[in-house]
Amino acid sequence: MARDLWSLVLISLFFSTCAATTFRPISDGHRSAASELFVPIDGSYGSLEDTYEALRTVQILKVDRSIDISPHTCPVISEILEDSSSQTKDVYYALGVNSILGCHIDSGIYEAVISRLKSVIKGANLLYDFYYSIKGLLVIKDQGISVVLEDAGDAFHSIKALSQSGGRWRFSSNDAESSTYAAGLALEALAGVVSLADSDIDQSTIGIVKNDIRKLFDSIESYDDGALYFDEKFDAEHQSPLSTSASVVRGLTAFAAVTSGRLKIPGDKILGLANFFLSIGIPGTTKDFYSQIESLACLEDNRLAVPLILSLPTAVLSSTSKDQLKVKVTTVLGSDSPLLTVKLVQASRLDSKSSPVLAHQELKFDPESSFHSLDILPTSMDVGKYLFVFEISLHDPELEHVCATGGQIQAFIYYTGLIKIESAEIAVLDSDVDAVETKQNLDLSKDNVVSLSADHLQKIILSFQLTTPLGHAFKPHQVFLKLRHETKVEHMFVLTNSGKLFEIKLDLLALVEKFYYLSGKYDIELTVGDISMENSFLKALGHIDLQLPEPSEKATHPPVPLLDPYSQFGPKPEISHIFRVPEKRPPQELSYAFLAATLIPFLGFLIGLMRLGVNLKNFPSAALPATFSILFHAGIAGVLILYLLFWLKLDLFTTLKFLSFLGVFLVFAGHKTLSQHASASAKQKSA
C-alpha cells in the first residue's frame, strides 16, 4: 500500500511540475536557503573569492549576517593589499570584500594598489589580467577615490584585439579557440575602461563592440519553456551554461550602462535569459547560487530591458473551494512592477476542441496584496487541464522600451473537483455462460469488506462509473486493480473504460500461469488517482479465495518475495557467545618455583663476571672508541630489556621485529668496538 501511495504522489508531483510553465521570481525561499548555505566557519567563509561571493549574495538578497567576519578577514585583506607580489585576482577580491565590510585601509595603500594595477594593465596580454585589474580600479573608484586610467584607448584596443568572429573572445592572443564565457569578461573589462577613461573612447570602436554583442546573441540557445541561455563552446575553462550565461549578462549590462545609445537586443531575449536563471530554482552550490543571484541583480535594473515576471501562486485551482485565479507581476528579485494591466486572453481545455471557456477578461488589481485576480470562474468550467494565456500592458507607453513583458504568456492550470463514483460492483461469473454466481455492490466512498470465492473455471468482474461535477465522463491517469496473495506475490491489472464506465473482467482459467497456480486468499485493492481528482483513493475492497489447479512440472515458480527495504534498520537477533572452558592451570607454588629457576642463569652470569675479574681499566679513553664502546654495551642492555618485555607483555612477532633492529645496531657497534680494541692492542705490542 505504501508503494501505491508513493506512486500517486510521484504522478501528482510530475504533473504539477509540468504545469509550472511560468517562472517564479526570487522569494523568501532563496533568502532562507542563502542563510543556511552561506554560513562562516570559525569566522571565515574560506578564500577571499568565496567570501566576496557569499557577502555579495546575502547583500543582494538583504539577508542579515549574524556573524561578524571582520576580525578574521580584515587582516587578510590588509596583508594582500600591502604585498606588492599579490596576484591581481587576489587584489580584486580583497578590494571587493573590503567594499562590503569597510575595513580600515590607509590611503597610502590605495595609492600603491592603483599604481600597481595600472602597470599591470599596460603590460597585460591575458584577458584575466585586464579583467581583474580594471575591476579592482572600479571598486576603488566606487569608494570615492579618484581613479583615472591614462591611455584608456590603448587598453580598450588591447582588449578588443582578443575578439573573434561570432562575438566571442579569446583569453589570450596565443589561444586558437574563442570562448563565450570570455566574451562576458571582455565586455565587463571594456565597460570598466570606459568608466575609468579620462576622455571619450572612439565611438566607432564602441559601435564595433555593439555589433559583436548582436552576433553573440545569434548563438543563444533555448529550452522548450522559453528560457534562453548561452552554452560554452570552448571547453578549456569547463564552464556550465549557468556560469557562461551569468558572465555574458554581467558584461552585457555593464557595457550597456556606460555607453550612449541603446543596444539593439530584443526585450524577449532579455526576458528569456531572466527565465533561465529563475528556472534553476535554488542551486545546490555557493558558486551557482552567486552566479544566479548576481545575474538577476544585473537584470533587475539595466538599460537594456527590465524583465517583468508573471507568476502564479498555485497551478491548481479547486472548484470545491471556489479558488480565485490570481497572478502577480514583479521584477526578477520580487520588487513591485510599474502600473500595468493583466488580461486573460483566453483559457481553453487541452483535451477539448471546443471554444475557450474564458476569453478577454481583465483581471482586477489589489494594491494591498499586489495580486491581479479573477473573482469568478465560469460554471461551465469542468475539471481538467487548461491552458491560460495572459497578456501584460503597461499604463505608461514610454515604459514599453524600458521593460520586457514577453508578449503573451502561457500557463498550464489544473482545475480540480470531486469526482462522482457510482454503480460500483464486483461479481463472480460462471465461465460458460457468464451467469452471475455472486455479486456485491460497492460504496467506494466508504470502507468495504468483500469476501468472495472462485475457482479457475470462473471469472471476476469489477465495474464502476466516474463522472465530473458537470456530469461528463472522467478518465483519470491511474486506474488499476491489484490482487495480492498471502505469500506477498502481487498482480496488477489496468481497467479499461468506455465512456463513463470502467470495467475489468479476469478470466481465471487464462490467468492460472500468471498466478503461478497459487491457491488461497488474495487481497483486493483498487487505485484511482489523478491530479484533477480531489478524492483520489487507494482502497482495500476485501479478499477473494481462489481454488486453482495443481501446477505442472514445467510451471513457472513464483518469485522470491522482496525484502522490506526498511527491515535492515530493525533490531538484529541477539548474539550469544559460547566461550571455551579454561584449561587447568598448575598450582601457584609450582609457578613461583619455575620463576625462581629461570633466574638461576642470570645469577650464574653475575658470578661468572666476578670470577673472571671484570674491570674497567681497559675501557678506552679516547672520544670515538669510548662512544662505540658505550653504544655496544647499551645495545646489549637493550637486548636484555627486550627479553624482559617479551616475558612480561610483548608477543613473539613484535619481539622479533625489535630484535632485528637491535641486532643490526649491535653488530655495527660491536664491530667498531672490537676494531678499536684490536688496533690499540697492536699498537701496544709494536711499542
Stockholm file with secondary structure:
# STOCKHOLM 1.0

chainA/1-687         MARDLWSLVLISLFFSTCAATTFRPISDGHRSAASELFVPIDGSYGSLEDTYEALRTVQILKVDRSIDISPHTCPVISEILEDSSSQTKDVYYALGVNSILGCHIDSGIYEAVISRLKSVIKGANLLYDFYYSIKGLLVIKDQGISVVLEDAGDAFHSIKALSQSGGRWRFSSNDAESSTYAAGLALEALAGVVSLADSDIDQSTIGIVKNDIRKLFDSIESYDDGALYFDEKFDAEHQSPLSTSASVVRGLTAFAAVTSGRLKIPGDKILGLANFFLSIGIPGTTKDFYSQIESLACLEDNRLAVPLILSLPTAVLSSTSKDQLKVKVTTVLGSDSPLLTVKLVQASRLDSKSSPVLAHQELKFDPESSFHSLDILPTSMDVGKYLFVFEISLHDPELEHVCATGGQIQAFIYYTGLIKIESAEIAVLDSDVDAVETKQNLDLSKDNVVSLSADHLQKIILSFQLTTPLGHAFKPHQVFLKLRHETKVEHMFVLTNSGKLFEIKLDLLALVEKFYYLSGKYDIELTVGDISMENSFLKALGHIDLQLPEPSEKATHPPVPLLDPYSQFGPKPEISHIFRVPEKRPPQELSYAFLAATLIPFLGFLIGLMRLGVNLKNFPSAALPATFSILFHAGIAGVLILYLLFWLKLDLFTTLKFLSFLGVFLVFAGHKTLSQHASASAKQKSA
#=GR chainA/1-687 SS CHHHHHHHHHHHHHHHHHHCCSCCCCCHHHHHHHHHHSCCBTTBCSSHHHHHHHHHHHHHHTCCCCSCCHHHHHHHHHHHHHCTTCCHHHHHHHHHHHHHHCCCCCHHHHHHHHHHHHHHHHHCCBHHHHHHHHHHHHHHHHTTCCCCBTTHHHHHHHHHTTBCGGGCBCSBTTCSSCBHHHHHHHHHHHHHHHHHBSSCCCHHHHHHHHHHHHHHHTTCEECTTSCEECCCSCGGGCCCHHHHHHHHHHHHHHHHHHSSSCCCCCHHHHHHHHHHHHHTCSCSSHHHHHHHHHHHHHHHSCSSCEECEEECSCSEEETTTTCCEEEEEECTTSCBCCSEEEEEEEEEETTCCSCCSEEEEECEEETTTTEEEECCCCTTCCSEEEEEEEEEEESSGGGGGTEECCSEEEEEEEEEBCCEEEEEEEEEEETTTCCEEEEEEECTTSCCCEEEEEETTEEEEEEEEEECTTSCBCCCSEEEEEEEETTSCEEEEECEEETTEEEEEEEGGGGTTTTTTCCEEEEEEEEEECTTBTTCEEEEEEEEEEECCCCCTTCCCCCCCCCCTTGGGSCCCCCCCCCCCCCCCCCHHHHHHHHHHHHHHHHHHHHHHHHHTCCSTTSCCSHHHHHHHHHHHHHHHHHHHHHHHHHHTCCHHHHHHHHHHHHHHHHHHHHHHHHHHHHHHHHHHHC
#=GC SS_cons         CHHHHHHHHHHHHHHHHHHCCSCCCCCHHHHHHHHHHSCCBTTBCSSHHHHHHHHHHHHHHTCCCCSCCHHHHHHHHHHHHHCTTCCHHHHHHHHHHHHHHCCCCCHHHHHHHHHHHHHHHHHCCBHHHHHHHHHHHHHHHHTTCCCCBTTHHHHHHHHHTTBCGGGCBCSBTTCSSCBHHHHHHHHHHHHHHHHHBSSCCCHHHHHHHHHHHHHHHTTCEECTTSCEECCCSCGGGCCCHHHHHHHHHHHHHHHHHHSSSCCCCCHHHHHHHHHHHHHTCSCSSHHHHHHHHHHHHHHHSCSSCEECEEECSCSEEETTTTCCEEEEEECTTSCBCCSEEEEEEEEEETTCCSCCSEEEEECEEETTTTEEEECCCCTTCCSEEEEEEEEEEESSGGGGGTEECCSEEEEEEEEEBCCEEEEEEEEEEETTTCCEEEEEEECTTSCCCEEEEEETTEEEEEEEEEECTTSCBCCCSEEEEEEEETTSCEEEEECEEETTEEEEEEEGGGGTTTTTTCCEEEEEEEEEECTTBTTCEEEEEEEEEEECCCCCTTCCCCCCCCCCTTGGGSCCCCCCCCCCCCCCCCCHHHHHHHHHHHHHHHHHHHHHHHHHTCCSTTSCCSHHHHHHHHHHHHHHHHHHHHHHHHHHTCCHHHHHHHHHHHHHHHHHHHHHHHHHHHHHHHHHHHC
//
